[in-house]
Amino acid sequence: MTFILSRERDEDVVAAFQRYEENLVGHRNAFPQNAYRLATAKWYFNPEDHRCPHDGRLEDVMLSETATGLRHEVRELKMRIRLLGAYHDGHIELYYPRVFRYRFELDSAVHGHRDWLYDEFRLAENGNVLHEIEWSGSGASGQWIIEASDVEFAWEPYQSGRAPRQGTPTPPLEPTAEKRGGSAAIRWADPNVPGNET
């Protein structure tokens, strides 16, 4: 069941967000901590906030598969999505520390993914977070669904407040490693996002 994607927003956006918030609050104790913080952050869904992914453009999606075990048979998948913010004054990164399932669909890639339209966070029956994303623009559309252990957010504004000159590469965000229970965890450092500072 979706709450605040295109169909629900077209019917009644106020009622859709009310149902979404009620669902989040009702599942607060089961939600992964970072995903809950992000899903309940008012700025995240406010298109006037430069950190909001709405109308952002995909720059990069990276999947990495780590292996352990004698024959490297124990595999884990991680994912990072990097967007150019809608105001072209910084980058948004979403990091999924462990991905269990994903599905990417796109009607036409002739002009890329177009704009990040809407997204929402839900709980899967097994307690993982489901992040559903809609892409849209010029008659094409796409849908991504990612099931993960959690999702972490980072916003990196450009140093000058403006996009670098064309052809100037922007450096990727660097994660800081923390030790948790014997394994390294990635945490994106951004003092401008509550709960995301180092």
N, C-alpha and C positions, 0 to 999 in steps of 0.2 A: 504494500500500500504506500503510495507516494502522498506527499503533503503539500509541497510548495514548488512543484515543477510547473511547466507551462499550462497544462490542462487545469490544474487547481487554481493557478493565479488568474487564468482567464475567466473562471467561474465566479470567484469571490476572493480577492487577494487578502483582505482583512481576516475573513473567516479561515482561510487556508493557513495563515501564519499563527492564528490562535490555536488551531488544532495541532500544528507542528510544535509549538511551545508546550502545549499540554502533554504531547507525546514525549518530548524530551524530559520534562520535569518528572513525568511518571516513570521513566526508565533511568533516572539520574544515577542511581547506585550501580546499575549494570553497564552503563556507558564507559568506554575507555576515557580516562581523565582528559587528555588533550583534545580528543574529538568533542567531548561534551563542552569544554571551554570555548572551542571554536564555534560549535553549532549554536551556542547561546549568546555569542558576542554580537551585540547590536550593530557594530561597525562592519562586521563581515557581510551583512546583507544590505548595507546602505551604499547605494551607488555613488553618493557624493564623497564617501570616504575613499581615499586613494588606495587603501589596502584591500578593498572589496574586489573579488575576482570578476564580478559582472563586467562584461565587455572587454575583459583581458584577452590577450592573444597568446596562443601556445608558442613557446620558443623551443622547448625541449621536454621530452619525457625519457627518463632513463630507468631501465630495469637492470638490476644486478642480482645475480644468483651466487650466494656464498655456499661453500661446501665444507663439511667436516667429516670425520670418520676415517677409518683406515683406507678405504677406497673412494673417499670423497662422496659417499653415497647419501649422506644426510644433507639435504639441500633446503635453503631458505631463499625466498624472493623478496627483494626490497624495490621500492619504486619512488622516483622523484619527478615531480611535475614543475616546470618553470614557465611562468607566464610573464609577458610584458604587461604591466598594469594598464588599465583603461586610459589613464591620463599620460601615459608614456613618460612617467617620471620615476620609475622604479620597477623592481621585479618582485613577484610573488612566488614563493616556493612552498609546495606541499610535499611532505615526506611521509611515506608509509613504511614503518620499520619492518613489518612482516606482512606480505601479501599472500592471501590464501586463494583468491580467485579474482579474475578481472575479465571484462568483456568490452571491447572497443568497437563501435559501429560508426560509420560515416557514409552518408549518401554519395558524396562526391568530394574528392580531395583536389580537384582542379585548382582551387584557390585556397588550399590549406584547410584548417579547421574552422576558420572564420572566428566568431566571437564566442567566448564562454558566456552562455546565456544565464542559466540558473543551475543551482545545485542544492542538494540536501544531504543530511546525515541521518541514517537510521541504524537500528540494531538488527543484526541477523539473528535467527533463532538460536544460534550457538553462542551469542554474546559478542561476536566480532562487529566492527563498525562497517556499514555499507555506505559508500559515498557515490551518489549518482550525480552525473554531470550532463547537462545538455549544451550542445554547441549549435549555433545558428547563424545564418547570414545568406542573403541573396538566393533564397529558395533552397539552399542545402541545409541539412541538419545532421546531427550526430548525437550519440548517446554513449557515455562511458559508465560502467559500474565497476567499482573496486571494493573488494572485501578485504579488510586488513585488521591487524591487531589494534591499530590506533592511527591517527594522522596528526602530524605536526606542521605548524605554519611558520613562515618567516616572511618578513617584508624588508626589502633592501632598497631604500630610496637612492637615487643617483646623488653623488656628492654635491653637484652644483644645483640640484633640483630639476635639472633638465636632462633629456636623453643625450648620450654622447653623440658626437658627430658620426654620420653614417660611415660604416666600415671600421669603427673603433670597437673592438670586442669588449664586452662587459664581463668582469670576472665572476665566476660562480660563487655562491655562498659556500663558506667552509663550515662544516659541522664541528662541534666540539664533542669529544668523546667523554663519556662518563662511565664509571663502573657501577653496575647494579647487579648484585647477586652473582658475581663472577663473570658476567658477560658485558661487553661494551655496548652502551646505548648511545644513539645519536640524538643530539638536542641542538636545534637551530637557535643560535643566539641572536636576539633582537630586543634591546631594552625598550623599544617603542611599543611592544605588544605586551599587555599585562600577562604575567605568568610565563613569559617566554624569555625572560632575562637570564643571564648566566649568573 
